[in-house]
Amino acid sequence: MPKQDVLIVSRGEAEPCASAVMREPLTVDQAADLAKVFKAIGEPVRLRLLSLIASHAGGEACVCDLTGAFELSGPTISHHLKVLREAGVIEGDRRGTWIYYRVKSDTLRLLSESLAPAQDVAVTA
């Protein structure tokens, strides 16, 4: 097995376009915005909907594919999808009578980065 060099760099150097969230404390507005997203995905049905959409073939799912996975009414599922959409976690397109949803990966990346500590990380070179 070949030897790998490990280079220690700060997060800012490793990911130059990374959010400032990782490098400095959140502002009041940033915290409020992130809290809305965390609250949206913090509900079990919405978290499961997010998972179903993200793992669906092609990265998007028709609302008709989602409702059968729950013992909830269609309007209740629609409400949960609306909360996820308004929080910026998913987006959807109407195609005929159905709406197809997909995850907004930029939002999930921001959530992940907001939880990462601002410390040096090992990067394999």
C-alpha positions in Angstrom: 0.0 0.0 0.0 1.6 3.3 -1.0 2.3 5.9 1.6 0.0 8.9 1.6 1.1 12.3 2.6 -1.2 14.1 5.1 -1.3 17.8 4.9 -2.9 19.8 7.8 -4.8 22.8 6.5 -7.4 25.1 8.0 -11.0 24.6 6.8 -10.8 28.0 5.1 -7.9 26.9 3.0 -9.3 23.4 2.2 -12.7 24.8 1.1 -12.2 28.4 -0.1 -15.8 28.9 -1.0 -17.1 27.4 2.3 -19.6 29.4 4.3 -18.3 31.8 7.0 -20.4 29.8 9.4 -17.5 27.4 9.8 -14.9 30.1 10.5 -16.7 32.5 12.8 -19.7 32.7 15.2 -23.1 33.0 13.7 -24.8 36.3 13.5 -28.3 36.7 15.0 -29.8 36.5 11.5 -27.8 33.5 10.4 -28.8 31.7 13.6 -32.5 32.5 13.0 -32.3 31.3 9.4 -30.5 28.1 10.3 -32.9 27.4 13.2 -35.9 27.5 10.7 -34.3 24.8 8.6 -33.3 22.7 11.6 -36.8 23.0 12.9 -38.3 22.0 9.6 -36.2 18.8 9.4 -36.5 18.1 13.2 -39.9 16.6 12.8 -39.9 12.8 12.2 -42.3 12.8 9.3 -40.5 15.6 7.5 -37.1 14.0 8.1 -38.4 10.8 6.6 -39.9 12.7 3.6 -36.5 14.3 3.1 -34.8 10.9 3.2 -37.4 9.4 0.8 -36.9 12.2 -1.7 -33.1 12.2 -1.4 -32.8 8.4 -1.8 -35.3 8.1 -4.7 -34.1 7.1 -8.1 -32.9 10.1 -10.0 -32.8 12.3 -6.9 -36.4 13.4 -7.2 -39.7 11.9 -6.2 -43.3 12.5 -7.2 -45.7 13.3 -4.4 -47.6 10.2 -5.5 -44.6 8.1 -4.6 -44.4 9.6 -1.1 -47.9 9.4 0.2 -48.0 5.6 0.3 -45.1 5.5 2.7 -47.2 7.0 5.5 -50.4 6.4 7.3 -51.3 10.0 7.0 -53.8 11.9 4.8 -52.7 13.5 1.5 -53.3 17.0 3.0 -51.1 16.2 5.9 -48.2 15.1 3.7 -48.7 18.2 1.6 -48.4 20.3 4.7 -45.1 18.7 5.6 -43.8 19.1 2.1 -44.8 22.8 2.2 -42.9 23.3 5.4 -39.8 21.7 3.9 -40.2 23.8 0.7 -40.6 27.0 2.6 -37.5 26.3 4.7 -35.5 25.8 1.5 -34.8 22.2 2.0 -36.6 20.9 -1.0 -37.9 22.3 -4.3 -40.6 21.1 -6.6 -41.9 21.2 -10.1 -45.5 20.6 -11.2 -45.8 18.2 -14.1 -49.3 17.7 -15.1 -51.3 16.9 -11.9 -48.3 15.8 -9.9 -45.5 17.7 -8.1 -41.9 16.2 -8.3 -39.7 17.1 -5.4 -35.9 17.2 -5.1 -33.5 18.0 -2.2 -31.7 21.4 -2.3 -28.2 20.1 -1.7 -26.8 23.6 -1.0 -29.1 23.9 2.0 -28.0 20.5 3.4 -24.4 21.4 2.8 -24.8 24.7 4.7 -26.5 22.7 7.6 -23.6 20.3 7.7 -21.0 23.1 7.6 -22.7 24.9 10.4 -22.2 21.9 12.6 -18.5 21.4 11.7 -16.0 22.7 14.1 -13.6 25.5 12.9 -10.4 23.5 13.5 -7.7 22.1 11.4 -8.5 19.0 9.4 -6.3 16.4 7.9 -6.4 16.3 4.1 -4.9 13.4 2.2 -2.6 14.8 -0.6 
